[in-house]
Amino acid sequence: MAWRELTKRGVRTGLTRALTSVKPRLAGQSKFSLGLDDAPTSLRCISEFPFSLVLWGLADLKVRAVLPLTRCFHATPELWAKRANELVHEKNSHTKAPRKGKFVKRVRTEPPVEAPYVPPKLKRTNTDKTIDIFEGMTIIELAKRAGESIPVLQEILVNVGEKVESEFDPLSIDIAELVAMEVGINVRRLHSNEGAEVLPRPAVVTVMGHVDHGKTSLLDALRQTSVAAKEAGGITQHLGAFIVGMPSGASITFLDTPGHAAFSAMRARGAAVTDIVVLVVAADDGVMPQTLEAVSHAKAANVPIVVAVNKCDKPAADPERVKLQLASEGLLLEEMGGDVQVVEVSAVKKTGLDILEEALLLQAEMMDLKARIDGPAQAYVVEARLDRGRGPLATAIVKAGTLVCGQHVVVGSEWGRIRAVRDVVGKLTEKATPAMPIEIEGLKGLPMAGDDIIVVDSEERARMLSEGRKKKFEKNRLRKISEGATDSLEPSDELSRRIEMPMIVKADVQGTVQAVTDALKTLNSPQVFVNVVHVGVGPISQSDVELAKACGAYIVGFNVKSPSSSISMAATQASVKIVQHRVIYHLLEEIGSLIVDKAPGTSETQVSGEAEVLNIFELKGRSKSKGDDVKIAGCRVIDGCVSKSSTLRLLRSGEVVFEGSCSSLKREKQDVETVRKGNECGLVIGDWDDLRIGDIIQCLEQVVRKPKFISSESGAVRIEC
Ligand SMILES: Nc1nc2c(ncn2[C@@H]2O[C@H](COP(=O)(O)OP(=O)(O)OP(=O)(O)O)[C@@H](O)[C@H]2O)c(=O)[nH]1
C-alpha cells in the first residue's frame, strides 16, 4: 500500500497523532525518538508492506508502545501483519503494558499517562482545497499556498519529528505533503511521475577506469572526435558530457569522467547522476587499483556496470585474464552466469564499438528508463565554470521534466534566471528534456558540481531560497570551524609542532578547484599541514597575490592562464610563490617537494656502532677529575663504528644500565676518534666504572629523517614521514 493512498483513508492523520502523542513520553529515550524522527522517511520505504493495520493500532492505542520505525526495512509483510494483530489484540484486551515483542518496546512501566493529541490551532475547513507541492519547497512557500501561518506549520513539523532549522530550509516533498495533510489540504505533487506523461529517456552513462586504460580514447572513438589529443598532459581534466547517437536512432548521454585518483570526488558525483557505468579495463594491463575503486563507486551508487575490455588490438592483450580478474573481484559476468555484460573493444582500431553500444542499449532497456517530460525540471550540475563574457556557466543533466529558458532556478545555494540554454554542440535551444546535457547561463554565482537545480515560480522565491541556503551553509561552516577550534584546544604534541603551509587554489572550473583542494589535502602529514585558505575559479588575480602576501600563502594555479606580467611582478616583489600546472600529478609532485623541503624532519636516535667488553683494565689514580682509579673497557667493535664524540649506552644482559659520554678512546695506546668493526680498542666511559666482561657498549647518533614524497603507480600520492 502506498503512503499516498493512506491519506485517503485517514491513516496518516492517525499516525501523525500517534507519533505526536507519544513524543512527550519519549523525552530522553534516544532510541525511540530516533525511530520517531525517522518516521516520515521510513514510511516512504515500507510502502509495499501491509502496515496500515500497525499504524491504526498505534493510533488507537494512544500510544503506550512505539514501533522503532527504522527497523521496518527488515520486517517481512508476515511479521508486520502478526505484529499488527498483536497490537490490536493488546488494545482490545486493555492490557496496560504491551508485551515486549520484536518490534515493540514498552516506553514506561508505570501506568501510562494519557497524552492526548493536541492539534495546533488549525483551520480544518480546507478539505476541498488542493495545492501544488514539490521537492525542495520552503515552509514559507507551503504556508503561503496552504493559507496557514508559518508558526502553525512549524509546530506540525516539530510534532512529526522533522528537524527544520530555518524557514528557508527545503522540505522533502513527503514532509510537505504530511504538513499539508495535517491542515486538511489536498496536494498535487509536481515532481511526482504520477499523472504526468512518462516517456522512455536515454541512459546517462559514465566511463570509469584506471589511468591510461583508454577512457578518453574510447569516448572519442564513440563520438568520432578527438578530445584526448587536445587535453593537456594526455589526461582528462574535468567532467564533460555529450550525446552519442546510435545508428538505430537511439542515443546515449555520456559523462566523460576522468580516471585519476585526484578526481575521485568528482567521479563519485558523476556516479550519482548516472544510470550505467562503463568500466574500461586495458586488456594488457588488467585490473588495477582504480578499476576496483570504480567498481566500488558503481556498487555504492547501485549503478549497473558494463565492462569494456579495451586495447584488445595490442599483442599483449589477454581479455580472458581480465575477465577472470574481474570475476575474482566479485563481478558476476554474463558469460559466467551473472548479469554484467563484457565487451571486447579497441578504441584505437575502433573495433567492438557497435557491440558496446548494443550492450549499453540492452542494459538501458532492461532498466526501463523513463522520465516525466512535462512539468518543472529536476536537474543536476555536472560542472561549472566562469566565463569572462557570459558569467557563471553550469553544465547540467536534466533528470526529469523540462528545463525552459527564462525559468527562475535555485542551484545549490546560487540562483538565477536561465538566460540561455545551449546543447552539447553549443547551439542555443529553448528547452532541455531528460538525459539531455546542457549548459545554462544566467546564474548569479558559481554553483558546485553535484548541486541540484530546482525550478521556482519567481525571482523572489529563487532569491529567498538561495539566501536561506547560503545562511545555512555559512552556519554549518562556522560550526565546523568552531568544532575544529575545540578539537585543536588540546592538540597532540606532534600536531602542535606542525608547520602550516597556507595555499590559495585557483583553477579553471569548480569541479577542478575541489579536486585539486582534495588532492592537496592528501599531502598533509604529521609535520606539515596544507591549509587551503582560499579557492576560486578563474585566473590568478592581483587580489590573490595580496591575500597570499597577507597570510604567507602559496598560490596554486591549475589549468588557468599564466598570470599577467604585472601580477607575476607583484608576486615576486611580495615573495609570493606561484605554482602552476596543467597536469594534476605534476602539480602534486611540485607541492610535495615543497612540503618535503619545509618539513623539519623527525629526529631519531640510531645505533651507529656496537662494541663488546672483552677485558677490564684498571689504572690506579688516573682519573683527571677525582684522582681515583680509572677502569678501561677493552673492547672489540662488533658492528658499525665506535666514535669518541658519540653518546654511549651500556647494555648488560640486554638491559640499559647507563648512558653517558666517552672520555677516552684509544687504539694501541693512540688516542683515536673512531674505531671500525672488527678492531679492538680501549674505551673509558665518563662517570661510570661499573664494567663487566660481556657488557655491550653502543654508540648512539641523532639523525634527522626528512619526509619523503611517495607517488604510487595508480597516481595516488602521499608524504611518508
Ligand atoms: N593500442 C591501443 N592503445 C590505446 C587504446 N585505447 C587507448 N590507447 C592508448 O592508451 C593511452 C591512454 O589513453 P587515454 O584515452 O588517454 O586513457 P584515459 O584512460 O582516458 O587516461 P586518463 O584520462 O589519464 O585517465 C593513449 O596513448 C592511447 O592512445 C586501444 O584500444 N589500443
PDBQT file of the ligand as one rigid body, heavy atoms in Angstrom, charges set to zero:
ROOT
HETATM    1  N1  LIG A 801      46.788   0.072 -28.688  1.00  0.00    +0.000 N 
HETATM    2  C1  LIG A 801      45.810   0.761 -28.105  1.00  0.00    +0.000 A 
HETATM    3  N2  LIG A 801      46.083   1.872 -27.404  1.00  0.00    +0.000 NA
HETATM    4  C2  LIG A 801      45.070   2.553 -26.811  1.00  0.00    +0.000 A 
HETATM    5  C3  LIG A 801      43.728   2.102 -26.925  1.00  0.00    +0.000 A 
HETATM    6  N3  LIG A 801      42.953   2.962 -26.237  1.00  0.00    +0.000 NA
HETATM    7  C4  LIG A 801      43.753   3.906 -25.713  1.00  0.00    +0.000 A 
HETATM    8  N4  LIG A 801      45.034   3.650 -26.074  1.00  0.00    +0.000 N 
HETATM    9  C5  LIG A 801      46.216   4.457 -25.717  1.00  0.00    +0.000 C 
HETATM   10  O1  LIG A 801      46.338   4.468 -24.302  1.00  0.00    +0.000 OA
HETATM   11  C6  LIG A 801      46.789   5.737 -23.863  1.00  0.00    +0.000 C 
HETATM   12  C7  LIG A 801      45.846   6.292 -22.832  1.00  0.00    +0.000 C 
HETATM   13  O2  LIG A 801      44.604   6.562 -23.416  1.00  0.00    +0.000 OA
HETATM   14  P1  LIG A 801      43.594   7.628 -22.826  1.00  0.00    +0.000 P 
HETATM   15  O3  LIG A 801      42.380   7.538 -23.652  1.00  0.00    +0.000 OA
HETATM   16  O4  LIG A 801      44.230   8.942 -22.643  1.00  0.00    +0.000 OA
HETATM   17  O5  LIG A 801      43.369   6.972 -21.405  1.00  0.00    +0.000 OA
HETATM   18  P2  LIG A 801      42.481   7.517 -20.210  1.00  0.00    +0.000 P 
HETATM   19  O6  LIG A 801      42.035   6.304 -19.501  1.00  0.00    +0.000 OA
HETATM   20  O7  LIG A 801      41.440   8.439 -20.707  1.00  0.00    +0.000 OA
HETATM   21  O8  LIG A 801      43.545   8.268 -19.368  1.00  0.00    +0.000 OA
HETATM   22  P3  LIG A 801      43.316   9.319 -18.166  1.00  0.00    +0.000 P 
HETATM   23  O9  LIG A 801      42.417  10.373 -18.664  1.00  0.00    +0.000 OA
HETATM   24  O10 LIG A 801      44.703   9.774 -17.924  1.00  0.00    +0.000 OA
HETATM   25  O11 LIG A 801      42.783   8.547 -17.030  1.00  0.00    +0.000 OA
HETATM   26  C8  LIG A 801      46.912   6.608 -25.114  1.00  0.00    +0.000 C 
HETATM   27  O12 LIG A 801      48.240   6.580 -25.523  1.00  0.00    +0.000 OA
HETATM   28  C9  LIG A 801      46.038   5.902 -26.115  1.00  0.00    +0.000 C 
HETATM   29  O13 LIG A 801      46.448   6.118 -27.436  1.00  0.00    +0.000 OA
HETATM   30  C10 LIG A 801      43.461   0.915 -27.698  1.00  0.00    +0.000 A 
HETATM   31  O14 LIG A 801      42.356   0.442 -27.862  1.00  0.00    +0.000 OA
HETATM   32  N5  LIG A 801      44.544   0.301 -28.236  1.00  0.00    +0.000 N 
ENDROOT
TORSDOF 0
